[in-house]
Amino acid sequence: MKYLIVGLGNIGEEYENTRHNIGFWILDALVRVSNISFNEGRYGSFSEVKHAGRTLILLKPNTFMNLSGRAVQYWMQKEKIDLDKVLILVDDLSLPLGRVRMRLKGSDAGHNGLKSIHQILGTQDYVRLRFGIGSDFQRGRQVDYVLGRWSREEEEIVNSKMENCIEIIKAFVTMGANQVMTKYNKS
């Protein structure tokens, strides 16, 4: 059984270590602990990891956030992966820093990556792992905040949550989203 795990982010040095790239961070952490690396492919960097008899295709789109849907659609078709076996890793302003929640569907809430996925796939009914980045910005400064770099204190909090995110991804492919939400959305 194959799963597509997509970490949303923007490519390029200017976006490294920014709040908007948390999807990339989570996949980078999973790749590190799995002792594998990313390869360059069409529409992004990808890797493959096995877990409990399942194959996880890990994807960091190189389309920039606003065109993430193209990469998701291409890799779903290329790998013949159904929508219920896709997990999108995304930053979320509405959650406090470091809070992690799985959701089965929902609006894009103004997130350009999710908006692109919705436009290309024609649905908002896909599973997402939302990583809270907080909302500590002044009115009208949202873009600067999400594209801003983590403070040292924030980075420590983010890094402390990577093991939990990896555990949730592995649980998603073995238990399914409903059981993951019951088990992990509490904390």
C-alpha positions as CSV (number, residue, x, y, z in Angstrom):
1,M,0.0,0.0,0.0
2,K,1.3,3.4,-1.0
3,Y,0.8,6.8,0.8
4,L,1.8,10.3,-0.3
5,I,3.0,12.5,2.5
6,V,3.4,16.1,1.2
7,G,5.2,18.8,3.3
8,L,4.2,22.2,2.1
9,G,6.8,24.9,1.9
10,N,8.8,27.2,-0.4
11,I,12.1,26.4,-2.0
12,G,15.1,28.6,-1.8
13,E,17.5,29.9,0.9
14,E,15.3,32.9,1.6
15,Y,12.6,30.6,2.8
16,E,14.6,28.2,4.9
17,N,13.8,28.2,8.6
18,T,10.6,30.1,8.0
19,R,7.2,29.3,9.7
20,H,5.6,28.7,6.3
21,N,8.1,25.8,5.7
22,I,7.1,23.6,8.6
23,G,6.0,20.9,6.2
24,F,9.5,20.7,4.8
25,W,10.9,20.6,8.4
26,I,8.8,17.6,9.3
27,L,9.8,15.6,6.2
28,D,13.4,16.6,6.8
29,A,13.2,15.2,10.3
30,L,11.6,12.0,9.1
31,V,14.2,11.5,6.4
32,R,17.0,12.1,9.0
33,V,15.7,9.4,11.4
34,S,15.1,7.0,8.5
35,N,18.7,7.4,7.3
36,I,17.6,8.2,3.7
37,S,17.8,11.3,1.5
38,F,15.8,13.3,-0.9
39,N,16.1,12.9,-4.7
40,E,15.1,15.6,-7.2
41,G,12.1,14.7,-9.4
42,R,9.4,16.4,-11.3
43,Y,7.6,19.0,-9.2
44,G,9.7,18.4,-6.1
45,S,12.2,16.6,-4.0
46,F,11.0,13.1,-3.0
47,S,12.1,10.1,-1.0
48,E,10.6,6.8,-0.1
49,V,10.4,5.1,3.3
50,K,8.9,1.8,4.3
51,H,6.9,1.4,7.5
52,A,4.8,-1.5,8.7
53,G,4.5,-3.0,5.2
54,R,3.5,0.3,3.7
55,T,5.4,2.6,1.3
56,L,5.5,6.3,2.1
57,I,6.3,8.7,-0.8
58,L,7.6,11.8,0.9
59,L,7.3,15.0,-1.2
60,K,8.6,18.5,-0.8
61,P,7.1,20.4,-3.8
62,N,9.4,22.8,-5.7
63,T,6.4,24.6,-7.2
64,F,6.3,27.2,-4.4
65,M,3.4,27.3,-2.1
66,N,0.9,28.9,-4.5
67,L,1.2,26.0,-7.0
68,S,1.4,23.1,-4.5
69,G,-1.7,21.4,-6.1
70,R,0.2,20.7,-9.3
71,A,2.8,18.6,-7.4
72,V,0.2,16.8,-5.3
73,Q,-1.8,15.9,-8.4
74,Y,1.2,14.8,-10.4
75,W,2.6,12.5,-7.7
76,M,-0.9,11.0,-6.9
77,Q,-1.2,10.1,-10.6
78,K,2.4,9.0,-11.0
79,E,2.3,6.7,-7.9
80,K,-1.4,5.7,-8.3
81,I,-2.3,6.9,-4.8
82,D,-5.9,7.6,-3.9
83,L,-6.9,10.8,-2.1
84,D,-7.6,9.0,1.2
85,K,-3.9,7.9,1.3
86,V,-2.6,11.5,1.0
87,L,-1.5,13.5,4.0
88,I,-0.6,17.2,3.7
89,L,1.7,18.7,6.3
90,V,0.9,22.4,6.7
91,D,1.5,25.4,9.0
92,D,-1.5,26.8,10.8
93,L,-1.9,30.3,12.3
94,S,-5.0,29.4,14.2
95,L,-3.1,26.9,16.4
96,P,-0.7,27.9,19.2
97,L,3.0,27.4,18.5
98,G,3.8,23.7,18.5
99,R,0.2,22.4,18.7
100,V,-0.3,19.6,16.2
101,R,-3.8,18.5,14.9
102,M,-5.0,16.1,12.2
103,R,-8.0,17.1,10.3
104,L,-10.0,15.1,7.7
105,K,-11.1,18.1,5.6
106,G,-11.8,21.8,5.8
107,S,-11.4,25.1,4.1
108,D,-8.0,26.6,3.1
109,A,-8.4,29.3,5.7
110,G,-6.5,31.6,3.4
111,H,-3.5,29.3,3.1
112,N,-2.2,29.5,-0.5
113,G,-0.9,26.0,-0.5
114,L,-4.2,24.5,0.5
115,K,-6.0,26.8,-1.8
116,S,-3.9,25.5,-4.7
117,I,-4.6,21.9,-3.8
118,H,-8.3,22.6,-3.6
119,Q,-8.3,24.2,-7.0
120,I,-6.4,21.4,-8.7
121,L,-8.0,18.5,-7.0
122,G,-11.5,20.0,-6.9
123,T,-12.0,19.0,-3.3
124,Q,-11.1,20.0,0.3
125,D,-11.7,16.5,1.5
126,Y,-8.2,15.4,2.2
127,V,-6.3,14.8,5.4
128,R,-4.0,17.4,6.7
129,L,-1.6,17.5,9.7
130,R,-1.8,21.1,10.9
131,F,1.3,22.4,12.8
132,G,0.6,25.5,14.9
133,I,2.8,28.4,14.3
134,G,0.9,30.8,16.5
135,S,-0.4,34.2,15.5
136,D,1.9,36.7,17.3
137,F,1.8,39.4,14.7
138,Q,0.4,42.9,14.3
139,R,-2.7,43.4,12.1
140,G,-1.7,43.5,8.4
141,R,1.6,41.7,9.1
142,Q,0.5,38.1,8.5
143,V,2.7,37.6,5.4
144,D,5.8,38.9,7.2
145,Y,5.0,36.6,10.1
146,V,4.5,33.4,8.1
147,L,7.5,34.1,5.9
148,G,9.6,35.1,9.0
149,R,12.2,33.0,10.6
150,W,11.8,31.3,13.9
151,S,13.3,32.8,17.0
152,R,15.7,30.6,18.9
153,E,13.1,29.8,21.5
154,E,10.4,29.0,18.9
155,E,12.9,26.8,17.0
156,E,13.5,24.8,20.2
157,I,9.7,24.3,20.6
158,V,9.3,23.3,16.9
159,N,12.2,20.8,17.1
160,S,10.8,19.2,20.3
161,K,7.6,18.4,18.3
162,M,9.3,16.6,15.4
163,E,9.3,13.2,17.0
164,N,5.6,13.5,17.7
165,C,4.9,14.5,14.1
166,I,6.8,11.5,12.8
167,E,4.8,9.3,15.2
168,I,1.6,10.7,13.9
169,I,2.6,10.2,10.2
170,K,3.4,6.5,10.9
171,A,0.1,6.1,12.8
172,F,-1.8,7.6,9.9
173,V,-0.6,4.9,7.5
174,T,-1.2,2.1,10.0
175,M,-4.3,3.2,12.0
176,G,-6.0,5.7,9.7
177,A,-7.0,9.3,10.3
178,N,-9.9,8.8,12.6
179,Q,-8.0,6.7,15.1
180,V,-5.0,9.2,14.9
181,M,-7.4,12.1,15.7
182,T,-8.8,10.2,18.7
183,K,-5.4,9.4,20.0
184,Y,-3.3,12.5,19.2
185,N,-5.6,15.5,18.9
186,K,-6.1,15.6,22.6
187,S,-2.7,16.9,23.6
